[in-house]
């Protein structure tokens, strides 16, 4: 394992037990947690994107703010739902945020997951064409986005522009060199992981995937990663790909940890249906003393296959507690798993 970061879903609620009671709380604390994680030595600050929910949604203002307040840590998403995105405008936003961050963006994109509303992308002005599913539309948006990131000109310039143009066809600006290689696809199945490999994008695999074999979650995820790497090699890409997996991992260090996470109940995978047709498997959580955690995580085949581990954090418990959670893993667990 080369890198460890955190992944925040960015929830807020008016509950008095929550440290994030408004969107402003969540956004500002997300920036503060990224700063704290960088100071602790973590490698990445990643954020989930959900629409029509009391969670983080529009990612680029947040990513730009984190980029301006930090200097080393990777900054990313896991994931942006491409069914909602205008690829042209997204390239502008992503390029600007990446330049502000000095080339540290790691953008996870995907076709999306179950939502708070029915066909929410329709309210954003997008509809699949005849014969196309919403998933097809999301993948099409992704392909356009990736093509635009190459920075090649395509737009015919005005012969009488307001400002002088460079020669040739024009591209979307600002262009951030190298961002194309820092795009990830959040894959929920082996087939979409293989599709991502052929496109030449990195792989993100979360705590949920299609139940394709009936095996334990970590074994199925490890097989997904191996299928991705094989397809990448077959495609003949010049660079080595990156692969991340997400996990809920809590080292029980004090009374707070035991009160929040030490009661058990999530030590096994769970199987359910995320829609009428798709049987999915949800990976287990880990909560134990550090020495026990190390032994448990050594048996997780997907963590061993990946180069990046994203720790899902309970953002509603506040910056200080989440910094404690991250520090406990970095100090007492990660070194035994080969980190640094």
VEXTI-117252 format. One record per residue: residue in one letter; x, y, z of N, C-alpha, C in turn. Coordinates in pm, whole numbers, plus 32768, in hexadecimal, padded with zeros to 4 digits. Layout:
<nodes>
AXYZXYZXYZ...
</nodes>
This chain:
<nodes>
X80547F8880008000800080008058807D8000X804380D27F9D809981477F8E805D81C57FCCX7FD781D17FC47F98824D7FF17F1B82308044X7F03828A80A57E8A828380F87E4D830E80FFX7DCD831580E47D84839380EF7D01837E8137X7CB583E981437C2F83DC817D7BC783FB8113X7B4F83C581287ADD83DE80D27A68840B8129X7A378482810D79C784BA8159794A84C38102X78D984958137785984A380F2781D852E810AX78518576816C78278600817F7797861281ABX776985BE820876E085CC823A76D186478294X7659867C8296763486DA830175A386C38329X758486E483A674FD86D583D974E98737844BX746E875B8466745187BA84D274568778855CX747386F98563747786B385E374DD86F38641X74BB870286C0751C873B8720759586E28737X758C8662871175FF8608871E7664861A86ACX763F866386447696867385D076EE86EE85DFX776C86E185B777C7875285B477BA87A08530X7770876984D2775787AD845276C087BE8444X7690883684637600884E846575D0889F83EDX762B88C183947607890E831D766988ED82AEX76458916823476A0890481C37722895081DAX771989C6821477928A15823077EE89CB8291X77B4898F82F9780489408357785188D3830EX780A888A82BB78478818827578B688468217X789D88AE81CA790288DE816B797E891181B3X796B8965821879DE899F825D7A2B893582ABX79E388D782E97A28886C83327A6F880C82D2X7A3C87FC825A7A8187A981F77B0987E381D5X7B0E886781C67B8E88A981AD7BEB88978225X7BB788AC829C7C09889F83157C3D88118327X7BE987AE83077C16872383177C84870282B3X7C7A873682397CE4872181D67D68875D8206X7D6187D4823F7DDA881482767E1487C082E7X7DBD879083407DEA873E83B07E2586BA8380X7DE5867B831D7E1685FC82E97E9F860C82A9X7EB3867B82627F36869482267FA186A28293X7F7F86E982FE7FDE86FB836B8001867583AEX7FA2861883AD7FB9859483EA800985378390X8018855D83118063850982B4800F84B68257X7F8A84C682597F33847D81FE7F4F84A7816EX7F2B845181117F4B846880857EDA84A48034X7E5E849980647DF084C680127D7784F58061X7D2F855580267CAF8585805C7C4985777FEBX7BEB851C7FFD7B8984FE7F957AFC85187FC9X7AA3853E7F6C7A1B85647F9279B685237F35X794B84F37F7378DB84B87F29788685297EF0X783D850C7E8577E6856F7E45775A85327E39X76F7856E7E7B766C85447E72761385BC7E57X75B585AD7DFD755886197DDE74D386047E27X748C86717E3C740986707E80741286347F0CX748286477F4F7495860E7FD474E08671802BX74D0866380AE751D86B5810B75A9867A811BX75F0868080AC7679864E80A276C486A6803FX774686928036779686DB7FD5776186C07F48X775687297EF87721871A7E71778287537E0BX777E87D77DF277D588147D8E7866880F7DBFX78BC87BF7D80793F87A57DBD79AB880E7DA3X79A488557D337A1A88A27D0B7A38891C7D61X79D689657D9479FA89CE7DF37A4289987E6EX7A1589257EA07A5788E87F147AE488BA7EF2X7AF488777E807B7888487E597BD988BC7E47X7BA989287E0C7BFF899D7DF87C2789DA7E7EX7BC789E27EDB7BE68A1A7F5F7C4B89C47FA9X7C3989407FA37C9A88E57FE37D2288F47FA1X7D2289007F1D7DA089117ED67DEA898F7EFEX7D9F89FA7F197DDE8A787F417E128A747FD0X7DD98A1E80237DFF8A1980B17E6589AD80D1X7E84895680717EE388E980877F5188F2801FX7FB8889F8030802888A67FD2805788207F9EX803387B47FE1806A87317FBC800086C77FA2X7F9886C57FF17F3786587FF17EEA86517F6CX7ED085D67F3F7E7A85C57ECA7DEA85EC7EEEX7DA286217E8B7D1A86527EA37CC086147E3AX7C5785CF7E667C0985887E037B7785767E25X7B3485307DCB7AA8850D7DDB7A9884777DCDX7A2C84457E0B7A0C83B77E00797683A57E1DX792583BF7DBD793F83E27D3278DE844F7D06X78FC848C7C9178A184E97C507847849B7BF2X77C584AE7BFF776284697BAC775B84AE7B25X778C846B7ABD779884AA7A3A771284B979F2X76A9847E7A257625849479EA75F8852479FBX763085697A5D760985F27A7D7664865B7A3EX76CE863179FB7738868E79D7773786B87945X77528739792F7773876E78AC780B875F789CX783A8706784678CA86EA7840791E8765781FX78E887C077CF7935883777A6794A8895781DX78DE88B1786478EA890878D9793D88C57946X792F88417950797987F779B57A1087FE799CX7A3787FB791D7AC5880778FC7AFB888F7928X7AAD88F979157AD8897D79447AE8897E79DCX7A83894C7A247A8A894A7AB67AFE88F67AE8X7B0D88807AAD7B7788257AD97C00885F7ABCX7C10889C7A467C9088D77A247CB589487A82X7C53899D7AA37C6E8A0C7AFF7C9389D97B8AX7C46897A7BBE7C6289447C437CE988FF7C48X7D0D88B87BDC7D8E88727BDA7E0288D37BD5X7DF2893F7B8C7E5D89A47B877E6D89E97C0EX7DFF8A067C517E078A417CD77E5089E37D36X7E3789607D277E7488FD7D7F7F0088D47D54X7F31890A7CE97FB788E57CBB7FBF88587C84X7F54882C7C427F5787A87C037F4287357C62X7EED87487CC97EDA86DD7D2C7E50869D7D28X7DFB86C57CC77D7686897CC17D7C85F67C97X7D2685A67CD47D12851A7CB17C7A85087CA9X7C4285147C327BB2851A7C247B7684917C09X7B2784607C687ADB83E67C547A5484087C18X7A3483C87BA879B483DD7B66797183557B53X78EF83577B3778A982D97B20782182F87AE2X77D5828F7AC9775082A37A9176E982BC7AFEX771182B47B7C76B782D77BE8768082607C33X7639827C7C9F760482167CF8757282377D18X752D81E27D6474A282037D897498828D7DC8X742B82D57DA8742083627DC973B1837E7E2EX73AD83FD7E567343842D7EAF72C084477E65X72CB84607DE3725484807D93725184247D19X71E184217CD671D283CD7C5F720C84177BE6X726E83D87BA672AA84117B2C72D184A27B3FX732184BD7BA7734585467BC8738C85917B5AX73D585497B06741F85887A9973C385CF7A36X734385A97A3272E585EC79D872D2867E7A01X72D586977A8472C487207AB4733D87787A90X73AD87387A74742687817A4B742B879479B3X73C38764796E73BB877C78DF73ED870C7887X7403869478BE743A8626787073D585B57863X73CE857D77EB7376850B77D073C084AB7773X73BB842B778C73F783CC772D73AF83D476A7X73FA83C0763D73BD83BA75B87375833475A9X73258328754272DB82AC752C733A82357526X731681CD757073688155757173DC815875D2X73EA81C7761A745981D87677742481DA7706X746B819877627447819C77EF748A82137832X7461823278AD74A4829E78F57535827B7910X755481F9792575DF81D07938763081E678B9X75F481C77846763781E177C67654827677B6X75F282CA77DC7604835A77D276778388782BX7680835378A576ED837878FF7774835278C6X777C82DB788B77FC82B17850781D830577D4X77B8832C778877D1838377157805840B7741X77C8844477A977FB84C277E0788C84B3780BX78AD84417848793584287877799784227801X796F83E2779679C783D6772279E3845F76E4X797C84B376DC7990853B76A879EE85897704X79D8857E77867A2D85C277E97ABF859877D8X7AD7851877CC7B6084E677BE7BA08515773DX7B52851976D27B87854776537BAD85DB765AX7B59862C769B7B7586BB76A97BF286D576FDX7C0A867F775F7C7E869277B77D038682776DX7D00864B76F77D7C863E76AA7DB186C6767FX7D5A8729767E7D8687B176607D9787D075CEX7D56878375777D61879B74E87CF587FC74BBX7D178853745C7CB888B274297C4B887173D5X7BD188A873DD7B62886F73907AFE88DA7363X7B008951739F7A9B89B873867ACF8A1E7320X7A7B8A3A72BA7AA18A9972527AA78B27728CX7B178B6C727F7B228BF372B97AD38C5B726AX7AA58CBF72B07A618D3072737AC88D837224X7AAD8DA271A67B0F8DF271597B1D8E82718DX7ABB8EB071DB7AC38F3672147AAD8F2C72ACX7B0B8EF272F37AF98EDC73837B0C8F5B73D4X7AD88F58744D7AEC8FC974A87B7F8FD474D0X7BC08F5F74E57C4F8F5B75057C938F02749FX7D138F18748A7D5B8EC874277D628E367452X7D578DDC73F17D5B8D4C74097DE38D1373E4X7E0A8CA574237E7F8C5B73F27E5B8C1A736CX7EBC8BF0731F7E9F8BB4729C7E568B2E72ABX7E068B0E72477DC48A8C72437D408A87728EX7D0D8A0D729C7C9089F772E47CA58A0F7378X7C3A8A3673BC7C458A59744A7C1589E774A2X7C4F89DD75187C298978757B7BE689BC75F2X7BAD896B76497B74899E76C57BE689C87721X7BD88A3A77607C3D8A6E77BB7C018A847847X7C528A8078B17CE28A6678AF7D0189D078A3X7D6D89B378607D9B892978517E04890C78BBX7DF5889E79017E58887479657E9D87F57934X7F19880379107F66879578D97F718723793FX7F5686A979127F66863479687EE8860A79B2X7E80865E79B27E07863A79FB7DC585BE79C0X7DCE85AB793E7D93853478FE7DC384B3793FX7E4084AF796B7E77843779AA7E4C84287A3BX7E07848C7A717DDD84877AFC7D45847F7B0AX7D0884407AA67C7984247AAB7C6583917ACFX7C0483797B257BE582F17B567B5482D17B34X7B3882527B1E7AAE82267B097A8281D17B80X7A1181F77BBC79D981A87C28798981347BEFX79BF80BD7BF8798380487BB8793B7FF17C1EX78BE7FCD7BFE78717F767C55786B7EE77C25X78AB7ECA7BB678AB7E427B8079307E277B3CX79497DA87B1E79C37D857AD579C07DBF7A48X794B7DBE7A0A79417DEE798079627E827975X79317ED379D3794F7F6279CC79DF7F8079F1X7A1C7F2B7A447AAB7F3A7A617AFE7F2079E4X7AD87EBD79987B1D7E9D791B7B097F0E78B6X7A8F7F4478AF7A737FB578567ACC802C787BX7ADB804678FC7B2F80B579297BC1809F7902X7BEF8024790E7C79800678E87C9180227854X7C327FFD78027C42801577727C4880AB7753X7BFF80FB77A27C00818D778F7C8081CD77C2X7CC9818578167D4581BC784C7D31821678C3X7CCF81F579197CBA824079947CD281E47A0CX7CF482217A7D7D1081D47AF67C8D819A7B2EX7C9981407B8E7C2580F97BC37C0C811D7C55X7B8F81417C727B61814E7CFC7AF980E17D15X7B0A80997D837AA880347DAA7A85804D7E3CX7A0580597E5879D980867EDC79B780107F36X795F80257F9579347FBB7FF078B87F747FBCX78997F887F3D78237F4D7F0078427F247E71X781C7EAA7E4B78277E807DBF77BD7E177DA1X77A97DFD7D21774D7D937CFA777E7D0F7D33X77227CBF7D6677437C3A7D9977467BDC7D22X77BE7BC37CEE77CB7B797C7077EF7AE77C84X78237AC17CF9784E7A367D0D781D79F97D8FX77EA7A4A7DEC77C37A147E6E78357A077ED0X78AD7A2A7EA679227A267EFF791F7A9D7F5FX79767A9D7FC6797F7B13801D799F7B907FCDX79737C03800179847C817FBB7A157C9A7F94X7A727C8A7FF27AFD7CAD7FD57B367C557F66X7B0A7BD87F5F7B3B7B7E7EF67B037BA77E6EX7A837BCC7E697A497BFB7DEB7A897C7D7DBEX7AA57CD67E1C7AE47D557DF97B737D3F7DC7X7BBA7CE37E057C417CC47DD87C3F7C8D7D49X7BDE7C3A7D2A7BD17C047CA27BB07C737C40X7B5C7CD37C6A7B3E7D477C167BBD7D947BF6X7C127DA87C597C8F7DF17C457CEA7DA57BE6X7CF37D227BF77D477CD27B9D7D137CD77B0DX7C8E7CD57AFC7C557CDF7A767C747D677A38X7C6F7DCF7A8A7C917E567A5B7D227E5C7A2DX7D7C7E2A7A7F7E0B7E307A5C7E297DDE79DDX7DE87D6C79CF7DFE7D1B79577DCE7D6378DAX7D597DA478E57D247DEF78737D7C7E677853X7DB27EA678BB7E0C7F1878A77E897EEC7859X7EC17E7D78837F397E4978407F1B7E2577AFX7EA87DE777997E827DC077127E6D7E3A76B9X7E3B7EA876F47E247F2276A67EA67F67767DX7F147F4776C17F967F7C769B7FB2800A76C6X7F71803877317F8B80C07762801B80CD7793X80548143778180E2815777A280FC815F7837X80A0819B788480B881B07913807B81407966X80A1813C79E3806580DE7A427FE6811B7A7CX7F7B80CE7A897F0081057AC07F0381087B58X7EAA81567B917E9781547C217E1081167C43X7E0980DD7CBB7D8F809C7CEA7D7A80C07D7CX7D0080EC7D9C7CDF81087E287C6980B27E54X7C6880917ED37BF480517F137BD080A37F8EX7B5180A17FB17B2080E980267AFC80858094X7B1380AF81107AF1805B81827ACA80B481F9X7A71807E824B7A5480BB82CE7AA880728335X7B0E80B783677B6F807983C37B8280D6843BX7B6F809F84B27B7C80F0852B7BD080A68592X7C3F80E585B97C9280AF86237C5680D986A9X7C3B807A86FF7BFE809787817C6C80BF87E3X7C80814187F17CEE817788407CBF81AB88C9X7C4281DA88D07C138216894D7B7D8201895DX7B45823D89C57AB8822789E47A5C825C8977X7A8682C589327A3382FA88C67A2682958854X7A98825C882C7A9781FA87C07A40818287E4X7A4C8154885F79FE80DF8889796980FF888FX7949817A88BA78BC81A188C1787E81AB8836X78CA81E287D7789581F687517896817586FEX790481298706791980BD86A67939803586E4X7941802E8767796D7FB287A779007F5087CAX78877F6C879D78177F1587C377FE7EA5875FX78467EA486F178387E38869177BA7E45863CX779E7DDB85F377267DD685A1773D7DE4850CX77B67E0E84E377D17E21845478507DD8842AX786D7D67846E78E87D1E845278DA7CBD83DEX78657CB883A0784F7C5C8330781C7CAA82B7X78397C74824178017CAE81C777697CA281CBX77297CFB818376977CF5817776717CF580E5X76087CAC80C775D87CA0803D754D7CDA8033X75347D277FC874B17D627FB474A07D897F23X74357DD07F0674197DFC7E7D74197E957E7AX746D7ECE7E2174717F5F7E15740A7F927DB1X73D37F387D62735F7F577D0F73167ED47CF7X72B27ED47CA1725F7E5E7C8E72AB7DE77C55X73187E017C10735E7D967BCA73E87D767C01X74247DD37C4A74B27DC67C6C74C67D977CFCX74F97D1F7D0A751F7CEA7D8C75AC7D1C7DAAX75BC7D5B7E1C763D7D987E40766F7D627EC4X76F17D6E7ED6772F7D457F5377747DBE7F91X775B7DD3801177927E44805C78017E0F80B6X78767E4A80A978E87E1B80F878DA7E3B818DX79137DEA81DD790F7DF8826E795C7E73829CX79407E9D831679907F04835979F37EC183B6X7A5A7F0D83DD7AC07EDB84397AC97F3A84B1X7ABF7F0385287AD07F5285A27B097EF7860DX7B857F1386357BC97EBE86987C467F0586C8X7C897EC9872C7D097EFE87587D6D7EF186E4X7DD27F4786E07E2C7F4C866D7E6B7EC68647X7E9B7E7986A87EDC7DFB86857E7B7D998644X7DFD7D9B86717D987D4586347D767D7785A8X7D6A7DFA85997D4E7E3485167DB87E0C84AFX7E357E1284D77EA17DF0847B7E8F7D638445X7E717D05849D7E607C7A84737DE57C6B841AX7D797CB0843A7D017CA883E87D1A7CE2835EX7D5B7D5483587D6E7D9882D87DD47D51827FX7E307D0982BC7E8E7CB9826C7E477C4C821DX7DD17C25824A7D847BBD82067D277BF6819CX7D207C7881917CCB7CBA812E7D157CBD80A8X7CEB7C68804C7D337C567FCF7D307CD67F79X7CC47D207F7F7CB97D977F2B7D167E067F5AX7D247E167FDD7D827E7980117E0F7E567FE2X7E2F7DD67FE07EB47DAA7FB37EC77DC77F1EX7E5D7DBE7ECF7E677DD57E3E7E6F7E697E1BX7E327EBE7E6D7E2A7F4D7E4D7EAA7F967E76X7EBF800C7E3D7F3080607E687F0380D27EC1X7E7F80EB7EC87E49815B7F177DD2812A7F69X7DD181507FE97D64812E80447D2281B08071X7C9E81B9805F7C52822D808C7C0082068106X7C15824F81737BD0823681F17B51828981F5X7ADD824A81F77A61829782037A5782CD8291X7A39834D829B7A39838E831E79AD83BF8343X798D83BE83C4790A83EE83F3790C84858406X78FC84CF839A7916855F839E78BF85A98403X784A8573842677F185B98483782785BA8512X7892856E852A78CF856F85B0793985DC85BFX794E862B855879A586A085657A3486898539X7A7A86F885237B0386F284F07B6286B18552X7B5C86D885D17BBC86A486327BB1860D8640X7B3685DA86487B29854986587B55850085D9X7B32853485647B5C84F184EA7BF384F684D5X7C32856184FF7CC5856684FB7CFF84FA8556X7CC184E685CA7CEB847C86257CDC83F285E3X7C6E83DB859C7C57835C85577CC4834384EEX7CE283A984A07D48839D84387DD283868475X7DF283D384DB7E7583C7851B7E88833C8557X7E21830485937E2C828085CF7E4F82168566X7E10821F84F27E2E81BE84887EBA81D48452X7EE0825084377F64826C83FF7FD48244845EX7FBD825584DF8027823D8541802E81AC856EX7FBB816D85867FB980EC85C97F9480768571X7F64809084F67F37802284A07F808021841AX7F84809083D57FB68096834C80468067833CX80A3808A8397812D805C8381813B7FC58379X80EB7F7D83C380F07EEB83C180B67EB18341X806F7F0382F580367ED58276808C7F0081FFX80FF7F3A821A815D7F5E81AE81577FED8181X8106804081C8810180CD81A28182811281CDX81C9814A816B82478190818482AD813881CA
</nodes>
